Amino acid sequence: MKHSGDVILSFTKTISSLLAAGLTVQEALDICGSADKKTTYVCAYIKEKLYEGVPLHSAMESVPALKFPPLYSALIKIGEESGSVAAVFAKLAQYLEKKKNIRRKVLQTLLYPLLVCILTGAVSIFIAVFIFPRLRDILAAFSAGTGTLDKKLEGFRTGMFFSVLLLSAIAAAVALAVVLRSKSCRIKLQEDRIILRLPFIGKLMTTYCTRDFSFAMELLTANGVPLVRSLQNAGGVVQNSWYAEGIYRLCSSISEGTPFSEASKEISVFPEYVVTWFIIGEKTGNIHSVFEQLHHESSGLYNAFFNNCSRRRRTVPGTVQARAA
């Protein structure tokens, strides 16, 4: 099914609105399936499973060609057990909408430098292949037989050629890494570990994972889910497998009796401010409040990064024009 993320978001928002209006799950599925063509098949399949006696979260997990996020089914199951399905759908609608907005910001932020790199490479290749040979022939007559100008042009051309070659090698390495991570979980784990250690991208990815992790924990603990079980479910939400591995190791350590704060200190994947909040939560005993604050802080850091990037992107053209004037 194409654009499954859009289908899940549309389904969640519609069901959330209908449940908030006081309809039952079956009634909401009936209306949702007839009102939105994108979700017709999904609603029909879930209704059929519900009539067979399958729980709602299990029916959603088994929808063919459509994979709901791990947090999704976990929260729906909790909502069924606690009788708060409507509230869970409302939270999930907010969560998915924020994820979509973040994805759009990432694409917008990366599009400009990506286009600049592609254009720079194309112009460099054009100059090296077509312009330099002709320019060398034209200026050869002015070198008075010394060959000095010709050597400088040839050196400049060689430097540009190796720059393009380096960019091509980097692009090939990235493409190979993407292919390998899809073939082996071990390679994916090590690649994600390296990504988190990169100077700039690593910090951004860590903040992104912390945001998703803290949001999942906020929702799970708010519904009374025990800490260990919450960690097990939250680990499946994080995109970076090395960060998720750190969550699972934290869960294992706590299960073995290690205090929350001590266990988190032993796992290097968590930023220092995250460990600080864990210590606060252990002292106060209010884990839900800690993850609520942690989610707010990590979201602020993530949004600040993209706002700074947007301001810099808008500033560059004005700066160039001012210097040209």
N, C-alpha and C positions, 0 to 999 in steps of 0.2 A: 504494500500500500504506500503510495507516494505521499510525502509530506506528513508522516505520521505524527510529528510534533504538533503541527497545526490542527490535525484531527483531534488529538487528545486535548489540546487547549480548548478548542471549540466545544467539544463534548463536556468537558469539566465546567466551563463557564455557564453553559446552558443548563446542565443538571443542577448546578449550584443555585442559579436564579429560580428554577422551578421548585426546588426543595425549600428554598427560603420563602416561597409563596404559600407553603403549606401542603404541597402535593406529596403523595407517596412516591417511593422509588419507581414502582411500576408505572404510575401515571406520568411521572417525569420522563421515563424512557419512551413512552408512547408519543408524547408531545415532541420530545427532542428528535426522535427518529423521523417524524413527519415535517418538522420545521427546518431541519438542516440536512441537506442531501449528503454532506460529507460524513455524517454520523449515522445515517440510516442503517447501514449494515451492522455497525457496532452495537447500536441499541437493540436491533432485532436479535442479534446473537446473545446478548446479555439477558434479554427478556426470556428467551428460550431456555437458557440455563437456569434462570431463577424459577421458572415453572417446573423444572426437573428437580428442584430442591437444592441446587448448588448455591452456596453462599455468594454474596455479591463480589467479594474480593477475589474468590476463586474463579468466578465467571469472567471477571475482567482480566485476570492473568492468562486465561486460555483463549482470548480472542485471537483468531488466526491473522497473521501478517501485521499485527499491531502489538508493540511491546510497551506496556505502561512502565514508568520508572519504578524502581524498587521501593522507594518511599511511598509511592501511590498506594500499592496494594496493602502495604503494612499499615498505613493510616486508615484505609477503608475498613480493614479487619478490626482495628481498634474502635472505629466509629460504630461498627455493627455490634461489638461487645458492650459498648458503653451507651448505645442509643443516641449517638451524636453524629450521625452520618452527614446531616445537613451542614453542621459546623465544619466537619472535615473537608467536605467538598468546597466550602467557601475558602478555607485556608489553602487548599491545593490550587484553586483558581488563581489566588494571589501569587503563590509560589511559581506557577508555570508562566504567568504573565511577566513576572520579574525576570525569569530565566530568558524569556523571549527578548525582552528589552536589552538585557545584558549581551545576548548573542548579537543583536543588531549593533550595539555600541562597539563590540569587538570588531565586527566586520567593517564598520565605518572607520575605526581607528587604524586598522591594518591596510585598508584599501589604498589610502594615499601613499604611504611609503612603498607599498608593493608596486603601484603604478610607476612611481619614480624610479625604482630599481629596474623595472622592465624597460622603461623608456631610456634610461641611461645605458643599459646594456645594448639595446638596439642601435642607439646613436653611436656608441663606441665601435660596434662591429662595422657599421656603415662607413665611419671615418677611416677605420683601419684598412678596410678592404677597397673602398672606392676613392676616398679623398686623398689619402697619403700618397699613393703611387703617382697620381696626376700632379699633386703639389710638389713632389720631389723632382719630377721632370721639369716643371716650370721654373723652380728655384735653383736647379742645378747650374743653370747658366750664370747665376749671380754669385756662385761660390768661388769663382776665380781659380778653379782647378784644385783648390785645397781640400775639398770634400768635407769641410767642417760642418756646414749646414746640413749636408746629406746625412752625416753621422748622427747629428742631433735629432733629425726627423726619424731616422731609423730606430734610434734608442727610444724615442717617445712612442713610436708605433709598437715596439716590442713590449714596453711597459704596459701599454693599453691592452695588448693582446693577452698578456699574462693576467691582467686584472679581470678581463672577461672570462678567461679560463678558470680562474679561482672562483668567480661567482657561479659558473656552470658546475664546477665540482661540488660546491656547497649545496646547490639545488639538487644535484644527483644524490648526494649523501642524505639529504632530508627525505627525498622520495624513497630511497632504499630503507631508511629507518621506519617510514610509515608502512611499507610493505612487510618488513620483518616483524613489527609489533603485532600485526594481524595474524601472523603465523605461529607465534610462540608467546605464551603468557610470561615466561621467564624473561625473554627479551623485552617485552613490554614493561615489566616491572623495573628492570635496570634502566631502560630509557626514561621512564617517568622519574626515577631517582636522580638521573643526570639533569633532567629538566628543572627539578626543584632546586638544584645547586647552581644554576646559571645566574649570573649577576642581576639581570633585569627581569627576564622572563620568569625566573624561579620565584622571585618575590611576588610577582603578579599572580602566578598560578597558585602559590601557597595561600594568598589572600582569597582567591576565588574558591579554593577548596574549603578553607575555613568558613567562608560565608555559607556554602551549601551544608557543611557539616553542622554548624551551629543552628542553622534554620531547621534542619531535620530534628536535631536534638530538642530544640525549643518546642516543636509540635508534639514530639513523642512524649517528652516529660510532662507537658501540659495536660496530656490525656492519661496521666498516671502510669505510664509504662516504666518499669524498673530500669535502673541505669544500665545494667549489663545488656538487657534486651534492646534498649534504645541504641546502644553503641553498635550492636550487631546489625540492626536495621540501617543505621546512619552510614555505616561503612559502605553500603551498596549505592549510596547516593553520590559519593565523591567521584569525580571524573579521573583524577590521577590515581593510578593503582598503588603507587608507593605511599601516598598519603593515606589511602584506604587501608593498606597493610598496617600502617602505624595505628589506626583506629582499632583494628582487630587485635593487635598486640596489646593495646591498652585494655581492651575488653578482657583478654585472656589474663593479664596481670591482676586486674581487679577481681576476677573470678577466683584466682588463687589466694586472695586475701591481702594483696598489696594495696595500701591506701591510694586513693585517687590521685592526690598531688604527687606522691613519690613515683607512681607508675608513669605519669605524664612527663616527669623530668627525665626519665630514662629513655624516652622516645624522642629522638632529635627532630622528627618531622614537624612537631608543633612549634610555632613561633613563641617567643618569650612572653608576649602579652596574653597568649592563650593559656600558657601554664600558670601565669599569674591569676587569671580568672578561675582556673581550676582550683587553685589554693584557696581563693576567696570562697568558692562554692563549698569546699570541704569544711571550712571554718564556720560558715553561716548555716550550712545544712540546706540551703535553698538552691538546688541544682538548676531548676527551671529558670529562676531569675538570672542566674549566671549565664546560661546559654542565650537568654533573651538579650542581655547586654552585649554579649560577645557577638551575636548576630548583628546587632546595631553598629558596633564598632567596626567589624570587618566589612559591612556594607558601606559604611562611610569611607573607609580607606579605598575600597574598590571604585566607588563613584568619584572620589577625588582624583584618582588616577586618570579616568577617562575625561573628566572635566578639564584637567590640566592639558591633556593631549588635544582636546578640541580647541582650547584657547591658543595653544601654540600653533596649531594648524591654521587658525584664522589670522594669527599674527604674522606668519611668514610672508604671505603675499604683500602685506602692507609694508613690512620691513624692506623687502626687495624694491618696491616702488620708491620708498623714501631714499634708499641709497642710489637708485638710478637717477633720481631728481637732483 
